[in-house]
Amino acid sequence: MNAMAGFGSIITLAIYMDVLGIPGHLANATNRVNVLASSSVSALTFYKNGKIDLAKGKWIILTVFLGAMVGVFLATQLDADGFKQAFKYLLIPIFIVLILNPKKFISPDMDKAITSPWLTVPLYFLIGIYAGFIQAGFGVVFLLIVVMMSKYDLIYGNGLKIAIVAIYSVVIVVIFHLNGMIMWKAGAALAVGQAIGGYLASRNMSKWKGANKWAYRGLIVIVLLVIIKNFEVWKWF
């Protein structure tokens, strides 16, 4: 899920908190171990297959990284539950944007000018803060901005996203570890599975014909399932 679009952390956080009984703030910190494993393997695979252009995206990488450093500082000081609650309401407009104009997302018009950096730089910085704070859902929001505003192809945008996550996760894991917030046995166990999943998904996405369409469809399904889970839609019936 993380290699295709995002929201994998929704599942791993649920495993840490609901299955293993790890407190929310420690689960948030421990989750970064498996995120680092998955993103590192996926980024290397995307890069080997020529799907990451670090030079082109260097200012995006730097902006998100700086935001993530602010976010991880907040995560060491505050409870993440409030942010998780607020984020579920952001899922609905994200889903609406995705389904309203699929062609714009799958095949952005490269002839149109990119959105002004005066708008995109603050947005990248803000989602960097969110990524540093809680991570879950960062990938989808990043893809919306990088594809629709910065005019990246969905697969190249996804590769850039994975590379950014790998870069800031190295520092974030160190910070959480120094604050004694990582449960290393649980983190290492999930890291093995996510590294394997990240490799398989990124390798196949780099080679599949029509990978943009499959990534988009996967993104729609993932966001819809997370909305159903977070709002407990089944209880309405």
ABEGO torsion letter per residue (X at the ends): XAAAAEGAAAAAAAAAAAAAGBBAAAAAAAAAAAAAAAAAAAAAAAAAAGABBAAAAAAAAAAAAAAAAAAAAAAAABBAAAAAAAAAAAAAAAAAAAAABAAAAABBBAABBBBBAAAAAAAAAAAAAAAAAAGBGAAAAAAAAAAAAAGBBAAAAAAAAAAAAAAAAAAAAAAAAAAGABBAAAAAAAAAAAAAAAAAAAAAAAABBGAAAAAAAAAAAAAAAAAAAAAGAAAAX
